[in-house]
Amino acid sequence: MPEIQGYAHVAITVSDLDASLAFYESLLGAPPVGQITLDGLDRRLFSVGNGQILGVTAYTEGTAVPFDPTVPGLDHIGFAVADHDAVVAWQQHAQSVGIDSDLEQPDFGTTLMVKDPDGNQIEFFARAAS
């Protein structure tokens, strides 16, 4: 079996592309680096480091329901950062752009959760020091 080399991208579906683009541009501090437009789909691409992409997608058809992490499917997207101080820096940045966040320090590391306008959970995570 060939080796998996990591994630190339993660794409999430949103109900209001404009509101979500404003959120992710504020959170990530940069505009999208690309766009994919297909019949019934508009996706914007954000660079999230190491060649990885976060796709933010709106469909012209379908039913928009609020995100619920308890329903089978995606629970959250976790971005790895260098250390505890980097997680705290992300919290300070989120606060500076008006994004609510929740910082926790379980035994396994430091975690910061934010939610986009649809409730999709985005985590910034640093493993506990050994």
C-alpha positions, 0 to 999 in steps of 0.5 A, spaced: 500 500 500 502 506 498 504 511 503 499 517 505 504 523 505 499 527 509 493 532 508 492 536 501 486 539 503 480 540 507 473 543 504 467 545 508 460 547 506 458 554 508 451 557 508 453 564 506 460 565 502 460 572 503 460 572 511 464 566 511 470 569 507 470 575 512 470 570 518 476 566 515 480 572 512 479 575 519 481 569 522 487 567 518 489 574 516 489 573 509 485 573 503 483 566 499 489 564 494 484 561 489 477 559 487 474 553 484 467 555 480 463 549 478 456 548 476 452 549 483 459 550 487 463 556 489 469 554 493 475 559 495 482 556 497 486 559 503 493 557 505 494 554 511 501 552 511 506 546 508 502 546 502 495 545 505 489 548 503 482 550 507 476 550 502 470 554 504 465 552 499 458 554 498 453 550 493 447 553 490 442 547 491 441 543 497 439 544 504 443 549 509 442 546 516 447 549 522 453 545 523 452 540 529 459 536 531 454 530 534 452 528 528 456 523 524 461 527 519 466 532 521 467 534 528 472 539 527 478 541 523 485 542 528 491 546 526 497 544 529 501 550 532 508 550 535 507 551 542 503 553 548 505 560 546 503 560 539 496 558 541 495 564 546 497 568 540 492 565 536 487 567 541 489 574 542 489 575 534 482 572 534 480 576 540 483 582 536 478 581 530 472 580 534 472 572 534 470 568 540 474 563 542 475 558 548 482 556 550 483 549 554 489 546 557 488 538 558 493 533 559 495 532 552 496 539 550 493 546 549 487 547 545 483 553 542 477 553 539 473 558 534 467 557 530 465 560 524 458 563 522 455 556 520 458 553 527 464 549 524 469 548 529 476 550 528 482 548 533 489 551 534 493 545 537 499 544 541 501 538 544 504 538 551 511 539 552 514 532 554 
